[in-house]
Amino acid sequence: MTTKLDKQLRREVKIAGEPWVITLTPQRLKLTRKGRRKGIELEWKALVSGDAGLAAALNASMRPPPKRKSVPDEPTPRSTSRR
């Protein structure tokens, strides 16, 4: 038997080693980085109707790309032969 979702439910999950919070309400789900307010929101209707993929693509296109850790370039090997 399942339990009806009639109030907010929050849980912490680790994604790629980082803590995130998923919040489930009767109207939507929200995924945010722990300690942040803004995140990804998705209404249940959009998920069921198939609009979720379109909404996710639209939201992703409007956000700046995530910052990546810079990796130092490897030095290029020099030729040891003399001319």
C-alpha positions in Angstrom: 0.0 0.0 0.0 1.3 3.5 -0.8 1.1 6.6 1.3 -0.6 9.7 -0.2 1.6 12.7 -0.7 -0.4 15.4 1.1 2.4 17.7 2.4 6.0 18.6 1.5 8.6 15.8 1.7 12.3 16.8 1.7 15.3 14.4 1.3 19.0 14.8 0.8 20.6 12.8 -2.1 24.2 12.7 -3.3 24.7 13.3 -7.0 28.2 13.0 -8.4 29.4 13.2 -4.8 27.7 16.5 -4.1 24.7 17.0 -1.7 21.4 18.0 -3.3 17.9 18.3 -1.8 14.8 16.9 -3.5 11.5 18.4 -2.3 8.3 16.6 -3.3 4.9 18.4 -3.0 1.5 17.4 -4.3 2.0 19.9 -7.1 5.7 19.5 -8.1 9.2 18.3 -7.4 12.2 20.5 -6.9 15.9 19.6 -7.0 18.4 22.1 -5.5 22.0 22.1 -4.3 22.1 21.8 -0.6 22.2 25.3 1.0 20.7 27.0 -2.1 17.2 28.3 -2.9 17.0 28.2 -6.6 16.9 24.8 -8.4 15.1 22.8 -11.0 11.3 22.6 -10.6 9.0 20.3 -12.5 5.3 20.0 -12.1 3.8 16.6 -12.1 1.5 17.4 -15.0 4.5 18.3 -17.2 6.2 15.0 -16.2 3.2 12.9 -17.1 2.3 14.8 -20.3 5.8 14.5 -21.8 6.4 18.3 -21.6 9.1 17.6 -19.0 11.8 17.0 -21.6 10.9 20.2 -23.4 10.8 22.2 -20.2 14.2 20.8 -19.0 15.8 21.7 -22.4 14.4 25.2 -22.2 15.6 25.7 -18.7 19.0 24.4 -19.5 19.3 26.6 -22.5 18.6 29.7 -20.4 21.1 29.0 -17.7 24.8 29.8 -17.9 27.0 26.7 -18.2 28.3 25.3 -14.9 31.8 26.3 -13.8 34.3 23.6 -14.4 37.5 23.0 -12.6 40.4 24.1 -14.8 42.9 21.5 -15.7 46.4 22.8 -16.5 47.5 22.1 -20.0 50.2 19.6 -20.4 53.4 21.0 -21.8 54.0 19.9 -25.4 57.0 17.6 -25.8 59.9 19.2 -27.6 62.0 17.5 -30.2 65.4 16.4 -28.9 67.0 16.2 -32.3 69.2 19.0 -33.5 69.4 20.3 -37.0 
